[in-house]
Amino acid sequence: MGLDDFKQNKDKPFNTLVVAGTLCLVCALVVSTAASALKSFQEANIALDRKKNLLLVAGFTDEAAGGRASIESTYEEYFTATIIDLDTGEEAIEECRAALESYGKTFPDDEDNAKLIAGYDQFKMAGSKNSKVADRVAKKENICNLKSREKFSHVYKVKGESGTVKIYVFPVRGYGLWSMMRGFLAVKPDFQTVEGIVFYDQAETPGLGAEVKSKLFTGEWPGKQIYDDGGEVQIRVIKNADDNHSINALSGATITSNGVTNAMKYWMGPAGFKNYIDRQKSGGEKATSSVTTVVKGANNG
C-alpha cells in the first residue's frame, strides 16, 4: 500500500492503529532515553539529600546544610561511615563485600572500601531473598512491618574538633499509617542520650502524621534517654509525655506515633544496633575494623 492509498484510507481502523502504535513507540523511546540520561542526576540528588539530613540530625546549622558545596565540604570534614554486621555488632566491610559478590555484584580489583560503602544500598538488600544479605523478620518481631531485614547496615560517626567521635548516627525506619518512614537517629557517645532525629522519607497524612518531619516534633528529642537501667529500649512517643524517655504524640496521628515508637524499639534493640552499641561500650570491636573509612558519596541511610 503506497502513501496515496494510505491517505485515501486514513480513517480505516488499521491505519489508525498504525499511527497510534507509532506515536506510542516514539513517546516510549523518548521517555526511556530521558529516564536513563537523568538517572545519575537523580542518584546524586538523593545522595546529597541524605547528606543534608545527616548534617541536620547531627546539629549542624541550616547554613552548613544549605547548598551543594557547603553540604559536601561539611560532610567530608566531619563525617565518617562504615558498614556493620547487625548480628554480631562488628564492622564488616569485607564481609559485606563477599556477601554482595555472592549476590552477583562484582568489584574491580582497585575498588576501595569508600566506594563500596558509598554504593551499598541496604534497603535494596533488605528486599532480597538471598540469605547472605538479608534475613526474614520473624512474625512476632515484625513490629515495623519490615518483612525482611538487611544483614549489613551503615553507621555514621561525627567527629568533634579534637577528632574524637562526638555523635553516632543510625539509619532507622518503620511503618506508619500509610508509608515506610525512613530517618536518622543521632545519639551521643554514651549511646543513651539522643542528639536529634529526622525523617527524610515518608508519605504520612499532610498536617497529621506528616508532622513527623516538623521541628515541633523533632525538637522534643534532644536530651531524651533511650534505655532504662536494665538496657531495655524505653524511648517512646505517647500522649502527655512526662519523663525523659517520652515524646509527645502527634495530634490526630496515633498510628504514625506508634510507628515511630516501634522503629525505636526495633532498631535500638537486639535486632538492630544494640549489638554494635554493646560492642562499642565494651571496647570489643575487632582490631581489623579499627580504621574508619571516609565516605564521599554514601547514597543510603
C-alpha positions, 0 to 999 in steps of 0.5 A: 500500500503506497502513501496515496492509498494510505491517505485515501484510507486514513480513517480505516481502523488499521491505519489508525492503529498504525499511527497510534502504535507509532506515536506510542513507540516514539513517546516510549523511546523518548521517555526511556532515553530521558529516564536513563540520561537523568538517572545519575542526576537523580542518584546524586540528588538523593545522595546529597539529600541524605547528606543534608539530613545527616548534617541536620540530625547531627546539629549542624546549622541550616547554613552548613546544610544549605547548598551543594558545596557547603553540604559536601565540604561539611560532610567530608570534614566531619563525617565518617561511615562504615558498614556493620554486621547487625548480628554480631555488632562488628564492622564488616566491610569485607564481609559485606563485600563477599556477601554482595559478590555472592549476590552477583555484584562484582568489584574491580580489583582497585575498588576501595572500601569508600566506594563500596560503602558509598554504593551499598544500598541496604534497603535494596538488600533488605528486599532480597531473598538471598540469605547472605544479605538479608534475613526474614523478620520473624512474625512476632518481631515484625513490629515495623512491618519490615518483612525482611531485614538487611544483614549489613547496615551503615553507621555514621560517626561525627567527629568533634574538633579534637577528632574524637567521635562526638555523635553516632548516627543510625539509619532507622525506619518503620511503618506508619499509617500509610508509608515506610518512614525512613530517618536518622537517629543521632545519639551521643557517645554514651549511646543513651542520650539522643542528639536529634532525629529526622525523617527524610522519607515518608508519605504520612497524612499532610498536617497529621502524621506528616508532622513527623518531619516538623521541628515541633516534633523533632525538637522534643528529642534532644536530651531524651534517654533511650534505655532504662537501667536494665538496657531495655529500649524505653524511648517512646512517643505517647500522649502527655509525655512526662519523663525523659524517655517520652515524646509527645504524640502527634495530634490526630496521628496515633498510628504514625506515633506508634510507628515511630515508637516501634522503629525505636524499639526495633532498631535500638534493640537486639535486632538492630544496633544494640549489638554494635552499641554493646560492642562499642561500650565494651571496647570489643570491636575487632582490631581489623575494623579499627580504621574508619573509612571516609565516605564521599558519596554514601547514597543510603541511610 
